[in-house]
Amino acid sequence: MNISREDVLVFTAVLAGCGSMSRGWIEAISEHPLLRGRVRVVGLVDLDRSAAEARAAEFGLGDAVIGTDLDAVLAQTAPDLLFDVVVPVARAGVVETGLRHQCHVLSEKPMAASLEEGRAMIAQARAAGRIHAVIQNRRFIAGVRRIRRLVDSGAIGELASLNCDFFIGAHFGGFRDDMEHALLLDMAIHTLDAARFMSGKVPRAVYCLETNPPGSWYRHGAAANAIFEFSDNVVFNYRGSWAAEGANTSWESAWRIVGSKGTLLWDGEDSFEARIVAGDTGFLRDLQQIDVPPPADEGQTHGHASVLADFLDAIEAGGQPETVSSDNIKSLAMVFAAIDSARSGQRVNIEIEDSK
């Protein structure tokens, strides 16, 4: 690592996977105040060399090494970091290669294509003495942080349930249209991770029904309904579809969070409604509106940029980022347990990994 004149650590990085998702990564690195000047991209890798060349030209990365062989580019550049933006089925090999080259690795979600691959990544990172973390950017938005703060405050009482609706007619094209369990594996990981964060609870079991609705343009699994059992008798109800036309929710879902004293509603965007019981008589009790507090730290509300900044801060401090893979595998376990339940038609226990 190099030190700039301002005594700020400047990390060198190689980015693997130069498809459409990579643009957001490089924009955040080069433009966001949390990250500007902290990372220098020294290599771009893609199986399609022209994709890497186009991304280099777009962002003025003329000095970056361009290649189709990740191993060779890492050997040539010896970077501090590897940014893994490849498709999920290629993730295991990319992460293993990066850790073998002594890089700290930050991956796109989902963390892995199977729990076995996820466990292997955790073991490889520990053996290498490096950090492997995951871009779970949805937990780094203002609404999610505000809800966690309200729940922790006890204002709505003891948490009883989290309930969310995610309904969007999303026409991506590309690999998502052809993958199995499209909604659960590629999108629900965001919502499940947010629910785990907002509640502060541990997922224990799930029953899930997965369908592919009439008119779906996906090959498999564009919709799912799941009931998750969390610790302390908290229930998380998930209803979602990627093939629902006519009334799109927010990408962050629409939420109803119920406690023993009241309820919080969030539309996934800017609208919050929180009310608690204000009387002790009557068939329906009188209610009082309460404020939803602002995030405790504004620096943790910038989505992708906040995940990246948290990752860099942890490396500098010698700690662990919030989305380190040894913790994020708990969200991945929710996804695969839901898939197992959908396949079997049975309630499935969720195996939680040691996060130490």
Secondary structure as GFF3:
##gff-version 3
##sequence-region A 1 356
A	DSSP	beta_strand	2	3	.	.	.	ID=ss1
A	DSSP	beta_strand	9	16	.	.	.	ID=ss2
A	DSSP	alpha_helix	20	31	.	.	.	ID=ss3
A	DSSP	beta_strand	39	45	.	.	.	ID=ss4
A	DSSP	alpha_helix	49	58	.	.	.	ID=ss5
A	DSSP	beta_strand	65	67	.	.	.	ID=ss6
A	DSSP	alpha_helix	70	77	.	.	.	ID=ss7
A	DSSP	beta_strand	81	84	.	.	.	ID=ss8
A	DSSP	three_ten_helix	88	90	.	.	.	ID=ss9
A	DSSP	alpha_helix	91	100	.	.	.	ID=ss10
A	DSSP	beta_strand	104	107	.	.	.	ID=ss11
A	DSSP	alpha_helix	115	128	.	.	.	ID=ss12
A	DSSP	beta_strand	132	134	.	.	.	ID=ss13
A	DSSP	three_ten_helix	137	140	.	.	.	ID=ss14
A	DSSP	alpha_helix	142	153	.	.	.	ID=ss15
A	DSSP	beta_strand	159	167	.	.	.	ID=ss16
A	DSSP	alpha_helix	175	178	.	.	.	ID=ss17
A	DSSP	alpha_helix	182	182	.	.	.	ID=ss18
A	DSSP	pi_helix	183	187	.	.	.	ID=ss19
A	DSSP	alpha_helix	188	199	.	.	.	ID=ss20
A	DSSP	beta_strand	203	211	.	.	.	ID=ss21
A	DSSP	beta_strand	223	230	.	.	.	ID=ss22
A	DSSP	three_ten_helix	231	233	.	.	.	ID=ss23
A	DSSP	beta_strand	235	241	.	.	.	ID=ss24
A	DSSP	beta_strand	254	259	.	.	.	ID=ss25
A	DSSP	beta_strand	262	266	.	.	.	ID=ss26
A	DSSP	beta_strand	272	277	.	.	.	ID=ss27
A	DSSP	beta_strand	287	289	.	.	.	ID=ss28
A	DSSP	three_ten_helix	298	300	.	.	.	ID=ss29
A	DSSP	alpha_helix	304	317	.	.	.	ID=ss30
A	DSSP	alpha_helix	325	344	.	.	.	ID=ss31
A	DSSP	beta_strand	348	349	.	.	.	ID=ss32
###
